[in-house]
């Protein structure tokens, strides 16, 4: 039986190659699919020589063109990434790959729903820089959308391959046609009644800095909507100087505590119940039964202190 050879984003195999030195290991790929295929791992940023850890990058639409730039330095990596992608994709074609498994929404590897920061009033979603090059070089492996952390491209070898024309980058389905998990893709509510998904949200300092910079123009009116696990009692207090916070307990059982006039005001929540944390009021939580909660948070200027 012929070997099924698939290209894959290295971080999905557990390689610690992400900007923060972490990975996005997918156990179903490694443990279930892995024994059946030969993986050809790729990490554009590392192979480009950017190192680990490194400055995060994002896509910026400016003057009608998508550019790959550092989130802090604003260094433009577009040209070097394009040159790398041309060379690397030619090598991958020589490997006779049957398809690709890619990190969703990555600025280098994402198939679709890689949401660029808008510098000139544009809008829409796009591909990562390397997958754009793959798509135009190898049309026998049609790009297909994935959900969650992983995207796939290319049919298995047992399926006869057609040679369809790939759609233009801007002709991707709208977010309303593509459900996503609010526990990993948070949503930023901004001015003009806008709702912008923020994929693969992380609580790292670098990610939060990038998030704050991207939505700075919304000021105190911006809100972050997310679902987070409530697996253990909090070890910190927090407060939100920018506004009030809505909390909805979805499952489990928790007691939220607000510090009012120097005393702790306790609010016991059952699933489906909600309450509001007032502006600038310190609050924390005791978890009695693990579950999940939905937060609509004014993240700007949020402060923490040890409990």
GIMO-V812377 format. One record per residue. N is the residue number from 1. RES is the residue in three letters. SS is DSSP state (hx for helix, st for strand, lp for the rest). PHI is phi in radians with two decimals (none if undefined). OMEGA is omega in whole degrees, -180 to 180 (none if undefined). Layout:
n=(N/N)
res=(RES/RES)
ss=(SS/SS)
phi=(PHI/PHI)
omega=(OMEGA/OMEGA)
This chain:
n=(1/2/3/4/5/6/7/8/9/10/11/12/13/14/15/16/17/18/19/20/21/22/23/24/25/26/27/28/29/30/31/32/33/34/35/36/37/38/39/40/41/42/43/44/45/46/47/48/49/50/51/52/53/54/55/56/57/58/59/60/61/62/63/64/65/66/67/68/69/70/71/72/73/74/75/76/77/78/79/80/81/82/83/84/85/86/87/88/89/90/91/92/93/94/95/96/97/98/99/100/101/102/103/104/105/106/107/108/109/110/111/112/113/114/115/116/117/118/119/120/121/122/123/124/125/126/127/128/129/130/131/132/133/134/135/136/137/138/139/140/141/142/143/144/145/146/147/148/149/150/151/152/153/154/155/156/157/158/159/160/161/162/163/164/165/166/167/168/169/170/171/172/173/174/175/176/177/178/179/180/181/182/183/184/185/186/187/188/189/190/191/192/193/194/195/196/197/198/199/200/201/202/203/204/205/206/207/208/209/210/211/212/213/214/215/216/217/218/219/220/221/222/223/224/225/226/227/228/229/230/231/232/233/234/235/236/237/238/239/240/241/242/243/244/245/246/247/248/249/250/251/252/253/254/255/256/257/258/259/260/261/262/263/264/265/266/267/268/269/270/271/272/273/274/275/276/277/278/279/280/281/282/283/284/285/286/287/288/289/290/291/292/293/294/295/296/297/298/299/300/301/302/303/304/305/306/307)
res=(UNK/UNK/UNK/UNK/UNK/UNK/UNK/UNK/UNK/UNK/UNK/UNK/UNK/UNK/UNK/UNK/UNK/UNK/UNK/UNK/UNK/UNK/UNK/UNK/UNK/UNK/UNK/UNK/UNK/UNK/UNK/UNK/UNK/UNK/UNK/UNK/UNK/UNK/UNK/UNK/UNK/UNK/UNK/UNK/UNK/UNK/UNK/UNK/UNK/UNK/UNK/UNK/UNK/UNK/UNK/UNK/UNK/UNK/UNK/UNK/UNK/UNK/UNK/UNK/UNK/UNK/UNK/UNK/UNK/UNK/UNK/UNK/UNK/UNK/UNK/UNK/UNK/UNK/UNK/UNK/UNK/UNK/UNK/UNK/UNK/UNK/UNK/UNK/UNK/UNK/UNK/UNK/UNK/UNK/UNK/UNK/UNK/UNK/UNK/UNK/UNK/UNK/UNK/UNK/UNK/UNK/UNK/UNK/UNK/UNK/UNK/UNK/UNK/UNK/UNK/UNK/UNK/UNK/UNK/UNK/UNK/UNK/UNK/UNK/UNK/UNK/UNK/UNK/UNK/UNK/UNK/UNK/UNK/UNK/UNK/UNK/UNK/UNK/UNK/UNK/UNK/UNK/UNK/UNK/UNK/UNK/UNK/UNK/UNK/UNK/UNK/UNK/UNK/UNK/UNK/UNK/UNK/UNK/UNK/UNK/UNK/UNK/UNK/UNK/UNK/UNK/UNK/UNK/UNK/UNK/UNK/UNK/UNK/UNK/UNK/UNK/UNK/UNK/UNK/UNK/UNK/UNK/UNK/UNK/UNK/UNK/UNK/UNK/UNK/UNK/UNK/UNK/UNK/UNK/UNK/UNK/UNK/UNK/UNK/UNK/UNK/UNK/UNK/UNK/UNK/UNK/UNK/UNK/UNK/UNK/UNK/UNK/UNK/UNK/UNK/UNK/UNK/UNK/UNK/UNK/UNK/UNK/UNK/UNK/UNK/UNK/UNK/UNK/UNK/UNK/UNK/UNK/UNK/UNK/UNK/UNK/UNK/UNK/UNK/UNK/UNK/UNK/UNK/UNK/UNK/UNK/UNK/UNK/UNK/UNK/UNK/UNK/UNK/UNK/UNK/UNK/UNK/UNK/UNK/UNK/UNK/UNK/UNK/UNK/UNK/UNK/UNK/UNK/UNK/UNK/UNK/UNK/UNK/UNK/UNK/UNK/UNK/UNK/UNK/UNK/UNK/UNK/UNK/UNK/UNK/UNK/UNK/UNK/UNK/UNK/UNK/UNK/UNK/UNK/UNK/UNK/UNK/UNK/UNK/UNK/UNK/UNK/UNK/UNK/UNK/UNK/UNK)
ss=(lp/lp/lp/lp/st/st/st/st/st/hx/hx/hx/hx/lp/lp/lp/lp/lp/lp/lp/lp/lp/lp/lp/lp/lp/hx/hx/hx/hx/hx/hx/hx/hx/hx/hx/lp/st/st/st/st/st/lp/hx/hx/hx/hx/lp/lp/lp/lp/lp/lp/lp/lp/lp/st/st/st/st/st/st/lp/lp/st/st/st/st/st/st/lp/lp/lp/lp/lp/st/lp/hx/hx/hx/hx/hx/hx/hx/hx/hx/hx/hx/hx/hx/hx/hx/hx/hx/lp/lp/lp/lp/st/st/st/st/st/lp/lp/lp/lp/lp/lp/lp/lp/lp/lp/st/lp/lp/st/st/lp/lp/lp/lp/lp/lp/lp/st/lp/lp/hx/hx/hx/hx/hx/hx/hx/hx/hx/lp/lp/lp/lp/lp/st/lp/lp/lp/lp/lp/lp/st/st/st/st/lp/lp/lp/lp/lp/lp/lp/lp/lp/lp/lp/lp/lp/lp/lp/lp/lp/lp/lp/lp/lp/hx/hx/hx/lp/lp/lp/lp/lp/lp/lp/lp/st/st/st/st/st/hx/hx/hx/st/st/st/st/st/lp/lp/lp/lp/lp/lp/hx/hx/hx/hx/hx/hx/hx/hx/hx/hx/lp/hx/hx/hx/hx/hx/hx/lp/st/st/st/st/st/st/st/st/lp/lp/lp/lp/lp/st/st/st/st/lp/lp/lp/lp/lp/st/st/st/st/st/lp/lp/lp/st/st/st/st/st/st/st/st/lp/lp/st/st/st/st/st/st/st/lp/lp/lp/lp/st/st/st/st/lp/lp/lp/lp/lp/st/st/st/st/st/st/st/lp/st/st/st/st/st/st/st/lp/lp/lp/lp/lp/st/st/st/st/lp)
phi=(none/-1.13/-1.26/-1.53/-1.95/-2.18/-1.29/-2.65/-1.15/-0.99/-1.12/-1.26/-1.54/1.76/-1.19/-1.50/-2.14/-1.26/-0.98/-1.70/1.46/-1.68/-2.53/-2.31/-0.95/-1.91/-1.09/-1.16/-1.25/-1.19/-1.59/-1.68/-1.44/-0.88/-1.15/-1.73/-2.37/-1.89/-1.46/-2.07/-1.30/-2.47/-2.35/-0.98/-1.14/-1.17/-1.16/-1.37/1.64/-1.41/1.41/-2.44/-1.28/-2.65/-1.16/-1.07/-2.18/-2.55/-1.62/-2.16/-1.60/-2.44/0.94/1.36/-2.15/-1.60/-2.11/-1.77/-2.34/-1.20/-1.28/-1.83/-1.33/1.08/-1.16/-1.57/-1.81/-1.03/-1.13/-1.19/-1.20/-1.10/-1.14/-1.05/-1.09/-1.05/-1.18/-1.22/-1.14/-1.07/-1.15/-1.17/-1.08/-1.16/-1.36/0.94/-1.18/-1.58/2.98/-2.38/-2.16/-2.19/-1.21/-1.09/1.11/-1.27/-1.15/-1.84/-1.98/-1.04/-1.28/-2.54/1.00/-1.47/-1.61/-1.34/-1.23/-1.61/-1.79/-2.34/1.49/-1.35/-2.75/2.02/-2.19/-2.60/-1.61/-1.19/-1.14/-1.30/-1.16/-1.04/-1.16/-1.04/-1.08/-1.39/-1.52/-2.26/-1.32/-1.34/-2.08/-1.12/-1.23/-2.30/-1.29/-2.09/-2.11/1.35/-1.50/-2.21/-2.22/-2.19/-2.52/1.72/-1.37/-1.13/-1.12/-1.35/-1.74/-0.98/-1.60/-1.57/-2.16/-1.29/-1.40/-1.25/-1.20/-1.09/-0.99/-1.34/-1.56/-1.84/-1.07/-1.29/-1.07/-1.13/-1.56/-2.26/-1.03/-2.45/-1.51/-1.24/-1.43/-2.14/-1.80/-1.38/-2.23/-1.71/-1.66/-2.21/-1.07/1.27/0.98/-1.51/-2.36/-1.98/-1.10/-2.11/-1.18/0.86/-1.09/-2.26/-1.61/-1.31/-1.03/-1.15/-1.15/-1.12/-1.12/-1.12/-1.05/-1.09/-1.19/-1.11/-1.94/-1.03/-1.19/-1.38/0.99/-1.27/-1.48/-1.23/-2.35/-1.86/-1.88/-2.73/-1.97/-2.23/-1.20/-1.98/-1.67/-2.68/-1.05/-1.19/-1.84/-2.41/-1.75/-2.47/-2.62/-2.16/-1.12/-1.45/2.81/-1.47/-2.11/-1.65/-2.16/-2.18/-1.44/-1.61/-2.74/1.43/-2.60/-2.44/-2.05/-1.60/-2.14/-1.91/-1.56/-2.12/0.92/1.42/-2.05/-1.54/-1.71/-1.68/-2.21/-1.52/-2.07/-1.90/-0.92/1.62/-1.60/-2.44/-2.74/-2.11/-1.51/-1.14/-0.98/1.17/-1.74/-1.16/-2.60/-2.66/-2.59/-1.85/-1.72/-1.70/-2.34/-0.98/-2.97/-2.34/-2.37/-1.77/-2.12/-2.06/-2.04/-1.42/-1.21/-1.05/1.32/-0.98/-2.07/-2.32/-2.57/-1.07/-1.58)
omega=(-178/178/174/-175/-176/170/-178/173/-172/-176/-180/177/-179/177/-177/-173/-179/-174/-177/-179/-179/-180/176/-176/178/-174/-180/177/-176/-171/-176/-178/-174/-179/-175/-174/170/-179/171/-173/180/169/-175/-175/-180/-179/176/178/-177/173/179/-6/-178/176/175/177/173/179/-180/176/-178/-179/176/-177/178/180/179/-172/175/-176/-179/-177/-175/175/-177/-180/-171/-173/-180/178/178/180/177/-176/179/-178/-175/-180/176/178/-179/177/179/177/-179/-180/175/180/-177/169/-167/176/-177/170/175/179/177/-172/-173/178/-179/-179/166/-168/-178/169/-175/179/-176/176/180/179/176/-179/-174/174/167/-172/-177/-179/173/-180/178/-176/-177/-179/-168/-174/178/179/-172/178/179/-177/171/177/178/-173/-171/172/-180/175/176/179/173/-173/-179/-179/179/-176/170/176/-178/174/178/176/172/-174/-175/-177/178/180/178/-177/-179/178/-174/180/178/-179/-179/177/178/174/178/-180/175/175/-175/180/-179/180/-179/176/-174/176/177/-173/172/-177/179/-179/177/180/-178/-179/-179/177/178/179/-178/-180/-177/-175/-177/-177/178/177/-178/-178/179/178/176/180/-177/170/-179/178/173/-173/-179/178/-178/175/178/164/173/175/-174/180/-173/-179/-178/-178/175/178/178/177/-178/-180/-178/179/-176/171/176/-175/177/178/-177/-179/176/-179/179/177/-173/-179/-179/-176/170/-180/-179/180/-175/173/-177/170/-179/178/172/178/177/180/178/-175/169/-179/179/175/-178/179/180/177/175/-179/168/-163/169/-170/-175/175/-180/-178/178/173/179/179/none)
